[in-house]
Amino acid sequence: MLSVTTDELGVAGIYDMGVAAHERRRGIGSALTSTALELGRAAGCRVATLNATPEGELLYRTLGFRFVGVAQTWWRQSSLLTSGYRA
């Protein structure tokens, strides 16, 4: 998924991308990421962000990403999205 912000900085966020284990090391991840970056650039983004698994770190470094820190990812179960649940 590519999430694009169009403020003055313009950020292309790449999320939930993966390649099946038996299909890795064939250029699929590189092609998917490169295409997402092209779409972000076309939308006016100046930077791109993503979260990498250890398996993906080499790919992203090869594509020019650099490690800038560790962040928390929060998750909400899909069944709670429409149930009217209030914390």
VMD Tcl script that draws the C-alpha trace (Angstrom):
set ca {
  {0.00 0.00 0.00}
  {1.22 3.49 -0.78}
  {0.02 6.30 1.46}
  {0.69 9.77 0.09}
  {0.60 13.13 1.87}
  {0.60 16.23 -0.26}
  {1.69 18.85 2.26}
  {4.81 20.93 1.57}
  {7.13 17.99 2.32}
  {5.11 15.29 0.59}
  {5.68 11.83 2.03}
  {5.20 8.49 0.30}
  {4.64 5.84 2.96}
  {5.04 2.24 1.83}
  {3.16 -0.22 4.05}
  {2.20 -3.88 4.16}
  {4.34 -4.94 1.25}
  {5.67 -8.45 1.14}
  {6.77 -11.21 -1.17}
  {5.97 -14.87 -0.52}
  {9.01 -16.70 0.84}
  {9.26 -19.06 -2.14}
  {9.24 -16.09 -4.56}
  {11.94 -13.99 -2.90}
  {15.30 -13.05 -4.47}
  {13.72 -12.69 -7.92}
  {13.40 -8.89 -8.10}
  {9.72 -8.73 -7.15}
  {10.25 -6.68 -3.97}
  {12.55 -4.31 -5.81}
  {10.01 -3.86 -8.62}
  {7.13 -3.27 -6.17}
  {9.12 -0.75 -4.13}
  {10.47 1.06 -7.20}
  {6.96 1.36 -8.63}
  {5.63 2.74 -5.33}
  {8.46 5.29 -5.29}
  {7.66 6.33 -8.87}
  {3.99 6.78 -7.97}
  {4.94 8.83 -4.92}
  {7.26 11.01 -6.97}
  {4.52 11.54 -9.58}
  {2.19 12.63 -6.76}
  {4.72 15.26 -5.64}
  {6.35 13.43 -2.73}
  {9.89 14.41 -1.81}
  {10.62 11.65 0.70}
  {9.56 8.06 1.29}
  {9.23 6.08 4.49}
  {8.69 2.43 5.35}
  {9.14 -0.10 8.11}
  {11.42 -3.00 7.23}
  {11.68 -6.52 8.52}
  {15.22 -7.85 8.91}
  {14.70 -9.77 5.65}
  {13.93 -6.57 3.77}
  {16.72 -4.36 5.10}
  {19.26 -5.18 2.39}
  {16.70 -4.52 -0.36}
  {15.75 -1.13 1.06}
  {19.37 -0.09 1.63}
  {20.10 -1.06 -1.98}
  {17.23 1.20 -3.11}
  {18.66 4.17 -1.18}
  {16.75 4.04 2.09}
  {18.65 4.65 5.31}
  {17.82 3.70 8.86}
  {16.66 6.69 10.92}
  {15.21 5.06 14.02}
  {12.73 2.68 15.54}
  {9.05 3.53 15.85}
  {6.00 1.85 17.31}
  {3.27 0.48 15.10}
  {-0.23 0.34 16.58}
  {-2.79 -2.19 15.45}
  {-6.57 -2.23 15.77}
  {-8.50 -5.40 15.05}
  {-10.70 -5.06 11.96}
  {-13.83 -6.26 13.76}
  {-13.55 -3.19 16.00}
  {-13.46 -0.73 13.13}
  {-17.21 -0.72 12.51}
  {-18.57 -2.00 15.81}
  {-18.88 1.42 17.42}
  {-16.34 0.30 20.04}
  {-15.09 3.15 22.20}
  {-12.06 2.74 24.44}
}
mol new
graphics top color blue
foreach p $ca { graphics top sphere $p radius 0.5 }
foreach p [lrange $ca 0 end-1] q [lrange $ca 1 end] { graphics top cylinder $p $q radius 0.2 }
display resetview
